[in-house]
């Protein structure tokens, strides 16, 4: 298969599953993904959000890497303006030293939370992450071979070849990824509106680098797959309810699926949710294959990063099995 398949995981928990249980479930899913032939398994940095337990992203990556053998494990992403670059270099240098050749470092500039939490994390710094390019340059400095008599080093980290990926949901990230000659991952799983324009910019402006000779496009795509279209549509209501609560400004723990969203959302709310989930692929095996093929044709993606939100972990695991089967990931 020419298009690679990967997974983005928020390590979700809800009222009937503890954070500890969710972390173990994600480790088990990473093991399954390895068996199914997925390329990489990424976790995302979010803070102060009920239902998401991947805040200590580097720690989670280590836990997942320890439980697997060959699948790449990484961040989708680390929100670099939340951290001193030397600290990220040390953390990922440690991970690369423990699990050589398997660690990815995807980088974003959003806070991964609301403004109050952002202020708590970015005290005395640029709250908007506007110096993202400079932070990346500093991070690259700490990953490079140290200069003679260099006083500040990332130990571990210095001299390690850890792949960097630029993540984003805007045109800014497309320009930056092209300028740096790095792979580019777009967050189509929640903000697809500028995706095609962003990819056009990235490909048009791409500058070959020592890291990458030609553009490499990665698409975040939400998928709910099940044995039948009808069952997938029922399971997808968990996703719809999650996004509906975001639209209402009232984020909550994941809710169990329901038979229909009719009467749950207003027409205006439905419009907003469906706009955020414009590339959502829902269905049985045939519909999922058709939907993913259409997305690949539309974007020219080199890699799909599948993000699936389910209430029951058994449904989540089965969804990834179906995706792998229909896309010939094995």
Protein Blocks (a to p, Z undefined) as FASTA:
>chain_A
ZZdcddddehiadfkbcfklmmmmmmmmmmmmmmnopabdcddddehiahiaclmmmlmm
mmmmmmpmkbccddddddfklpcfklmmmmmmmmmmmmghiaccdddfbeoiafklmmmm
mgoiafklpmmmmmmmmmmmmmpccdehiabdcdehihpacddddddfbfklmmmmmmno
pacdddfklommlmmmmmmmmmmmoccdfkbmbdcddddddddddfbfklmmmmmmmmmm
mmmmmmnopacddddddfbfghkacfklmmmmmmmmmmaccddfklmmmmmmmmmmmnop
abdcdddddfblklmmmmmmmmmmmnomZZ
